Amino acid sequence: MYDPLTYRAGVTPGATALIDADRDERWSVADLDSAVERVAGRLAALGVRPGDRLGVLLPTRPAAVRVIHATIRLGAVVVPLGPRLTADELAERLERADATTLVCDATTEVDAVAAVDAADPADATVPVVSVDDAGDAADPDTDPDFTLDYDDPWAADRFLDEIEGSAYGTTPEGLREGLRVVTTRETVWLSPGVPFIVPVFLGLVIALTYGDLLFGLLRAIGAV
């Protein structure tokens, strides 16, 4: 989905887009755009879809910028939450915003989990996603590597339930595997499915078999 950062990356890719004053690092527009695209892919893999409300419980750091831009790029709604809020205050805001996912980091994860636990149990449980993986503790501002045991990765089950038809008979597991291949391999070869190949093949056989006869008939009656 188009967003202002995409446009800016095409106009001034080398311009400075982000400065991390704590670490004296600078991000160009092109670098930030690429990082945002990767984060958007990871959010999508966790089931975030257009119209979802993504609670962002992150301190001021480059990861927060990437998550916010990625949310916008996916067409989801950003719900900014202050890291200094108590668990009860966070729970109230999560319910008020009808948040569907809550993004946190290592410094806010305890409060995030407590806020979800304190929310109205009548509401659906809000998944808590951390941008900090245990392996990235020494470098907390690398691209967010979201950690979460999602019941429906890529929202495959929900997608197949909502569309009309069978999507050529694929299963959620098959759809997830295909999406994993497309997003992890540098080069992917695609071929038409059987429902497309069979009619084309039959049409070709008919054309080769009866084409000469039809042409001869048309010549005989002077049509060609």
C-alpha positions as CSV (number, residue, x, y, z in Angstrom):
1,M,0.0,0.0,0.0
2,Y,1.3,3.5,-0.9
3,D,2.4,5.8,1.8
4,P,4.3,9.1,1.9
5,L,7.6,7.4,2.6
6,T,7.3,5.4,-0.6
7,Y,6.9,8.6,-2.6
8,R,9.8,10.3,-0.8
9,A,12.1,7.2,-1.5
10,G,11.5,7.7,-5.2
11,V,12.2,11.4,-5.1
12,T,15.1,11.9,-2.7
13,P,16.4,8.4,-1.7
14,G,19.7,9.7,-0.4
15,A,18.2,12.4,1.9
16,T,18.5,11.9,5.6
17,A,15.2,10.5,7.0
18,L,16.0,9.5,10.6
19,I,18.8,10.3,13.1
20,D,19.4,8.2,16.2
21,A,21.0,10.8,18.4
22,D,21.8,8.3,21.2
23,R,23.9,6.2,18.8
24,D,24.9,8.9,16.3
25,E,23.4,6.9,13.4
26,R,21.7,8.3,10.3
27,W,19.2,6.6,8.1
28,S,18.6,7.7,4.5
29,V,15.1,7.7,3.0
30,A,16.0,4.6,0.9
31,D,17.4,2.7,3.9
32,L,14.3,3.6,6.1
33,D,12.0,2.6,3.2
34,S,13.6,-0.8,2.8
35,A,13.5,-1.4,6.6
36,V,9.9,-0.4,6.8
37,E,9.0,-2.8,3.9
38,R,10.6,-5.7,5.8
39,V,8.8,-4.8,9.0
40,A,5.5,-4.6,7.1
41,G,6.1,-8.1,5.7
42,R,6.7,-9.4,9.2
43,L,3.5,-7.7,10.5
44,A,1.5,-9.2,7.6
45,A,2.9,-12.6,8.4
46,L,1.5,-12.2,11.9
47,G,-1.9,-11.6,10.5
48,V,-2.1,-7.8,10.5
49,R,-4.5,-6.6,7.8
50,P,-5.9,-3.4,6.5
51,G,-8.2,-1.8,9.0
52,D,-6.7,-3.6,12.0
53,R,-5.8,-1.4,15.0
54,L,-2.2,-1.8,16.0
55,G,-1.4,-0.6,19.5
56,V,2.2,0.7,19.6
57,L,3.8,0.6,23.1
58,L,7.4,1.6,22.3
59,P,9.8,4.2,23.7
60,T,11.3,6.8,21.4
61,R,13.7,4.7,19.2
62,P,14.1,3.9,15.5
63,A,12.2,0.7,15.9
64,A,9.1,2.7,16.8
65,V,9.4,4.8,13.6
66,R,9.7,1.7,11.5
67,V,6.7,0.0,13.1
68,I,4.5,3.1,12.7
69,H,5.4,3.5,9.0
70,A,4.9,-0.2,8.4
71,T,1.5,-0.1,10.0
72,I,0.5,2.8,7.7
73,R,1.9,0.9,4.7
74,L,-0.3,-2.1,5.5
75,G,-3.4,0.1,5.7
76,A,-3.8,-0.6,9.4
77,V,-4.5,2.0,12.1
78,V,-1.8,3.2,14.5
79,V,-2.8,3.4,18.2
80,P,0.1,5.1,20.0
81,L,0.4,4.3,23.6
82,G,2.6,6.0,26.2
83,P,5.3,3.7,27.7
84,R,4.7,5.5,31.1
85,L,1.1,4.4,31.4
86,T,0.2,1.9,34.0
87,A,-1.2,-1.5,33.0
88,D,-4.7,-0.5,34.0
89,E,-4.5,2.7,32.0
90,L,-3.2,0.7,29.0
91,A,-6.0,-1.8,29.3
92,E,-8.6,1.1,29.3
93,R,-7.1,2.5,26.1
94,L,-6.8,-0.9,24.4
95,E,-10.5,-1.4,25.0
96,R,-11.4,2.1,23.9
97,A,-9.5,1.8,20.7
98,D,-10.6,-1.8,20.1
99,A,-7.0,-2.8,19.4
100,T,-6.4,-6.0,17.5
101,T,-2.6,-6.4,18.2
102,L,-0.2,-4.8,20.7
103,V,3.4,-4.2,19.7
104,C,5.9,-3.7,22.6
105,D,9.6,-4.1,23.3
106,A,11.7,-5.6,26.1
107,T,11.2,-2.5,28.3
108,T,7.4,-2.5,28.0
109,E,6.5,-6.1,27.5
110,V,5.6,-6.7,31.2
111,D,3.1,-3.9,31.2
112,A,1.8,-4.9,27.8
113,V,1.0,-8.4,29.0
114,A,-0.5,-7.1,32.2
115,A,-2.7,-4.7,30.3
116,V,-4.1,-7.4,28.0
117,D,-4.7,-9.6,31.1
118,A,-6.6,-6.7,32.8
119,A,-8.7,-5.9,29.7
120,D,-12.4,-6.9,29.6
121,P,-12.4,-10.8,29.4
122,A,-15.5,-10.5,27.2
123,D,-13.3,-9.1,24.4
124,A,-11.1,-11.2,22.2
125,T,-7.6,-11.6,23.5
126,V,-5.2,-9.1,22.0
127,P,-2.0,-10.7,20.8
128,V,1.2,-9.1,22.3
129,V,4.1,-8.8,19.9
130,S,7.6,-7.9,20.9
131,V,10.1,-6.3,18.6
132,D,13.0,-7.5,20.6
133,D,14.2,-11.1,20.1
134,A,16.4,-12.6,22.7
135,G,19.2,-12.9,20.2
136,D,19.1,-9.2,19.4
137,A,19.6,-7.9,22.9
138,A,23.0,-6.5,22.2
139,D,21.7,-4.6,19.2
140,P,18.1,-3.6,20.0
141,D,17.6,-1.3,17.1
142,T,18.0,-3.8,14.3
143,D,14.9,-4.5,12.2
144,P,12.2,-5.7,14.5
145,D,12.1,-9.5,14.6
146,F,8.6,-10.0,16.0
147,T,8.2,-13.0,18.3
148,L,4.8,-14.5,18.8
149,D,3.1,-17.9,18.7
150,Y,0.3,-16.9,16.3
151,D,-2.6,-19.3,15.8
152,D,-3.1,-18.2,12.2
153,P,0.2,-17.1,10.6
154,W,-0.3,-15.0,7.5
155,A,-4.1,-15.0,8.4
156,A,-4.4,-17.9,5.9
157,D,-7.4,-19.5,7.7
158,R,-9.2,-16.1,7.8
159,F,-8.4,-15.3,4.2
160,L,-9.8,-18.7,2.9
161,D,-12.9,-18.3,5.1
162,E,-13.7,-14.9,3.8
163,I,-13.2,-15.4,0.0
164,E,-15.8,-16.9,-2.3
165,G,-14.7,-20.2,-3.9
166,S,-12.0,-22.6,-3.1
167,A,-8.8,-20.8,-4.3
168,Y,-8.0,-23.8,-6.5
169,G,-8.4,-26.1,-3.6
170,T,-5.4,-24.8,-1.5
171,T,-5.3,-25.3,2.2
172,P,-4.1,-22.9,4.9
173,E,-0.9,-24.9,5.3
174,G,-0.3,-24.8,1.5
175,L,-1.0,-21.1,1.4
176,R,1.4,-20.4,4.3
177,E,4.2,-22.4,2.7
178,G,3.8,-20.6,-0.6
179,L,3.9,-17.2,1.1
180,R,7.0,-18.3,3.1
181,V,8.8,-19.3,-0.2
182,V,7.8,-16.0,-1.9
183,T,9.1,-13.8,1.0
184,T,12.3,-15.7,1.9
185,R,13.8,-16.6,-1.5
186,E,15.6,-14.1,-3.8
187,T,14.2,-15.7,-7.0
188,V,11.0,-17.6,-7.3
189,W,9.7,-19.3,-10.5
190,L,5.9,-19.3,-10.9
191,S,4.0,-21.5,-13.3
192,P,0.3,-21.4,-14.2
193,G,-2.0,-23.8,-12.3
194,V,-3.7,-26.8,-13.8
195,P,-7.1,-25.0,-14.2
196,F,-5.3,-22.7,-16.6
197,I,-3.0,-25.1,-18.4
198,V,-5.6,-27.8,-19.3
199,P,-7.9,-25.5,-21.4
200,V,-5.0,-23.9,-23.1
201,F,-3.6,-27.4,-24.0
202,L,-6.9,-28.6,-25.3
203,G,-7.4,-25.5,-27.4
204,L,-4.0,-26.0,-28.9
205,V,-4.7,-29.6,-29.8
206,I,-8.0,-28.7,-31.4
207,A,-6.4,-25.9,-33.3
208,L,-3.6,-28.1,-34.7
209,T,-6.0,-31.0,-35.5
210,Y,-8.8,-29.1,-37.2
211,G,-7.2,-25.9,-38.2
212,D,-6.0,-27.2,-41.6
213,L,-9.3,-28.8,-42.4
214,L,-11.2,-25.6,-41.6
215,F,-8.8,-23.6,-43.7
216,G,-9.2,-26.0,-46.7
217,L,-13.0,-25.8,-46.4
218,L,-12.9,-22.0,-46.4
219,R,-10.6,-22.0,-49.5
220,A,-12.9,-24.4,-51.3
221,I,-15.9,-22.0,-50.9
222,G,-13.8,-19.0,-51.7
223,A,-14.0,-17.4,-48.3
224,V,-10.2,-17.0,-48.1
